[in-house]
Amino acid sequence: MNHIVTVQDAVTAFAPDIEPTSAELDAIDLEMPLITAEVDLLDAQITAMDRPANELDARRIRRARNRVLTARRELSNRSAAAMVPGGAA
């Protein structure tokens, strides 16, 4: 019986530098409010799927969507402000 093996290296290397860099961790930390808001929206949508639609679920989804939009706006404004030289708008 012939065994089939790959000739290429593994896609994920087992190197000591596989940990995220501080810049990557800072980027994740900067985006954390948006990530949390999106998780809350997803949670509200999943909860609404489990039962018949009602006004409370619709309100919860609407508020979660608004939080996502607010977090996206704040992240975009922060990113745009960081790109402006001298910090002036």
Backbone as a ProteinNet text record, in pm:
[ID]
protein_1_A
[PRIMARY]
MNHIVTVQDAVTAFAPDIEPTSAELDAIDLEMPLITAEVDLLDAQITAMDRPANELDARRIRRARNRVLTARRELSNRSAAAMVPGGAA
[TERTIARY]
84.5	0	88.6	62.1	138.4	67.9	143.2	87.8	104	1.2	5.4	49.5	156.8	207.4	227	226.1	248	396.2	433.4	572.8	598.7	493.2	508.2	518.4	571.5	574.7	434.1	416.8	286.4	250.7	123.1	77.3	106.4	83	110.4	244	339.7	472.7	476.3	550.2	566.1	694.3	687.7	803.9	778.5	884	864.1	801.4	807.5	751.7	607.5	533.9	395.5	301.1	347.2	266.6	241.2	128.2	102.4	199.4	228.2	318.5	243	317.4	249.3	164.9	206.7	126.2	-6.3	-2.3	-126	-217.5	-160.3	-241	-300.9	-225.8	-278.9	-394.1	-381.8	-489	-615.2	-598.3	-713.2	-777.2	-693.3	-743.9	-819.7	-772.1	-839.5	-976.6	-987.4	-1112.3	-1205.4	-1165.5	-1244.9	-1386.3	-1410.4	-1549.7	-1637.8	-1583.2	-1659.3	-1683.8	-1584.1	-1599.3	-1706.8	-1703.9	-1803.3	-1943.7	-1956	-2087.1	-2139.5	-2052	-2095.6	-2136.6	-2067.5	-2105.5	-2242	-2265.5	-2396.5	-2508.1	-2481.7	-2580.9	-2610.1	-2506.2	-2525.1	-2604	-2575.2	-2647.6	-2796.1	-2824	-2963.8	-3035.4	-2966.5	-3028.4	-3054	-2959.8	-2978.6	-3092.5	-3100.3	-3208.8	-3344	-3351.9	-3478.1	-3518	-3423	-3455.7	-3520.5	-3497.8	-3546.1	-3693.3	-3754.2	-3894.7	-3965.3	-4096.6	-4170.3	-4127.1	-4131	-4088.4	-4180.2	-4118.3	-4195.7	-4124.7	-4189.3	-4136.9	-4006.8	-3994.3	-3872.3	-3750	-3765.2	-3653.6	-3616.2	-3717.5	-3690.5	-3616.5	-3655.8	-3590.2	-3446.1	-3427.1	-3292.2	-3200.1	-3250.5	-3171.1	-3142.4	-3240.3	-3222	-3116.2	-3121.7	-3022.1	-2882.9	-2875.2	-2745.7	-2688.5	-2775.2	-2729.8	-2677.1	-2747.2	-2701.9	-2567	-2546.2	-2416.1	-2304.9	-2335.6	-2236.6	-2202.7	-2304.4	-2279	-2199.4	-2230.2	-2156.1	-2011.2	-1988.8	-1852.3	-1774.3	-1839.7	-1772.4	-1736.9	-1829.6	-1803.4	-1685.6	-1685.4	-1576.8	-1443.3	-1442.9	-1319.9	-1270.9	-1363	-1325.3	-1271	-1335.3	-1287.7	-1150.7	-1129.3	-998.7	-891.4	-924.1	-828.8	-797.3	-900.6	-879.8	-798.6	-822.2	-749.1	-602.7	-577.4	-439.5	-361.6	-432	-365.7	-337.6	-403.1	-384.4	-255.5	-160.9	-36.7	-60.7	-0.3	-14.2	-138	-225.5	-343.6	-453.6	-438	-540.8	-642.5	-764.8	-869.9	-892.1
-117.6	0	123.3	213.9	337.9	446.6	517.5	627.1	757	837.1	966.4	1070.5	1140.4	1243.8	1372	1484	1611.1	1640.2	1707.6	1743.4	1883.5	1965.3	2102.8	2109.4	2222.7	2247.4	2275	2261	2288.2	2435.6	2463.6	2601.4	2683.4	2625.6	2693.9	2643.6	2730.4	2690.9	2682.6	2591	2577.5	2648	2779.9	2861.6	2934.9	2976	3049.9	3187.7	3240	3373.3	3367.4	3266.2	3252.7	3339.7	3393.2	3480.6	3614.1	3678.8	3809.1	3915.4	4009.6	4117.8	4219.4	4310.7	4413.9	4504.8	4529	4611.9	4543.3	4412.3	4338.7	4338	4321.4	4324.8	4463.2	4569.2	4705.2	4727.9	4673.2	4686.9	4614.2	4496.6	4422	4498.2	4553.1	4630.5	4754	4815.2	4932.6	4895.9	4777.1	4733.3	4659.2	4639.6	4560.3	4614	4746.3	4791.9	4750.5	4754.7	4712.2	4561.9	4484.9	4339.5	4302.8	4368.2	4341.3	4378.4	4492.3	4534.8	4437	4386.9	4291.3	4158.5	4116.3	3993	4010.4	4128.1	4155.1	4153.6	4210.3	4208.1	4065.4	3987.3	3847.9	3771	3797.2	3733.4	3770.9	3898	3942.2	3876.9	3864.5	3802.1	3654	3585.7	3442.8	3421.4	3507.7	3497	3517	3610.6	3637.8	3522.7	3443	3331.1	3215.6	3206.9	3094	3102.4	3216.5	3232.5	3325.7	3333.2	3423.4	3569.4	3645.5	3786	3864.9	3950.4	4040	4175.2	4271.3	4407.9	4417.4	4342.5	4349.2	4299.7	4191.3	4141.7	4241.3	4299.1	4399.2	4519	4562	4675	4639.8	4517.3	4473.7	4469.5	4419	4414.3	4555.2	4641.7	4779.9	4852	4833.3	4897.4	4838.8	4708.6	4646.2	4695.4	4710.9	4766.1	4907.8	4986.7	5123.7	5126.5	5033.6	5026.3	4987.7	4897.2	4858.8	4978.3	5050.7	5167.2	5274.1	5294.6	5392	5349.6	5222.2	5172.5	5182.4	5153.9	5167.4	5312.6	5402.7	5544.6	5592.5	5554.2	5597.3	5538.5	5413.1	5351.4	5420	5452.4	5521.8	5660.6	5731.1	5864.5	5858	5757.9	5741.9	5711.5	5624.1	5588	5706	5785.3	5902.5	6009	6024.4	6124.4	6083.4	5954.3	5906.6	5927.2	5932.8	5948.5	6094.7	6188.4	6330.6	6376.7	6429.9	6476.6	6600.5	6604.7	6718.9	6713.7	6618.3	6602.6	6704.1	6786.3	6884.8	6823.9	6866.8	6813.2	6903.3
0	0	0	-91	-99.6	-20	60.7	138.5	61.5	63.7	-3.5	98.7	69.3	158.4	78.6	149.1	82.2	73.5	-31.7	-52.3	2.1	11.8	57.5	208.4	255.5	399.4	448.7	577.4	637.4	619.5	606.7	589.6	714.9	830	956.2	1008.4	1008.7	1054.7	1206.6	1256.5	1400.9	1441.8	1440.3	1472.7	1603.4	1669.7	1795	1775	1653.8	1628.9	1579.7	1618.3	1575.5	1658.6	1769.7	1855	1784.6	1812.6	1750.2	1802.3	1714.7	1753.6	1837.2	1899.7	1979.2	1891.5	1768.3	1678.1	1645.9	1624.8	1597.5	1719.6	1837.7	1959.6	1982.5	1950.5	1962.5	1865.1	1742.5	1644.2	1690.8	1748.5	1801	1915.8	2002.1	2116.3	2069.5	1961.8	1906.4	1849.1	1790.1	1727.9	1823.8	1947.4	2041.9	2064.8	2074.2	2088.8	1970.4	1849.4	1731.5	1735.5	1772.4	1780	1881.9	1996.7	2101.3	2054.2	1985.8	1936.2	1830.9	1744.5	1642.7	1705.8	1809.6	1880.1	1946.9	2005.1	2067.2	1962.7	1844.8	1737.2	1693.6	1677.6	1638.1	1744.1	1869.2	1978.5	1975.5	1950.1	1942.5	1824.4	1711.9	1595	1617.4	1681.6	1709.3	1807.7	1909.1	2006.6	1938.9	1845.6	1777.2	1684.7	1641	1552.3	1627.4	1757.2	1835.8	1873.3	1853.2	1893.5	1795.7	1803.9	1714.4	1737	1630.7	1637.1	1730.1	1810.8	1895.4	1901.7	1963.3	1966.3	2046.1	2153.5	2234.3	2157.7	2082.4	2002.1	1893	1830.1	1725.8	1784.3	1902.3	1967.8	2005.1	2055.3	2092.2	1970.2	1857.4	1734.4	1684.2	1687.9	1642.1	1725.8	1856.7	1943.7	1920	1899.4	1872.4	1740.2	1638.3	1510	1526.6	1606.1	1630.6	1701.7	1794.8	1862.6	1764.9	1672.1	1570.5	1483.3	1438.7	1353.9	1427.9	1554.6	1634.8	1651	1678.6	1695.2	1564.9	1452	1321.4	1294.2	1324.7	1301.9	1386.3	1513.8	1602.6	1558.6	1514.5	1466.8	1339.2	1249.6	1125.8	1155.8	1247.5	1282.9	1349.1	1433.4	1497.3	1394.1	1297.3	1194.1	1104.9	1071.4	986.9	1060.2	1189.4	1267.6	1281.2	1287.6	1299.1	1169.7	1055.9	927.8	893.8	959.7	930.1	995.5	916	976.8	1062	1177.2	1266.6	1352.3	1330	1412	1383.5	1280.6	1248.2	1153	1166.9	1079.4	961.4
[MASK]
+++++++++++++++++++++++++++++++++++++++++++++++++++++++++++++++++++++++++++++++++++++++++

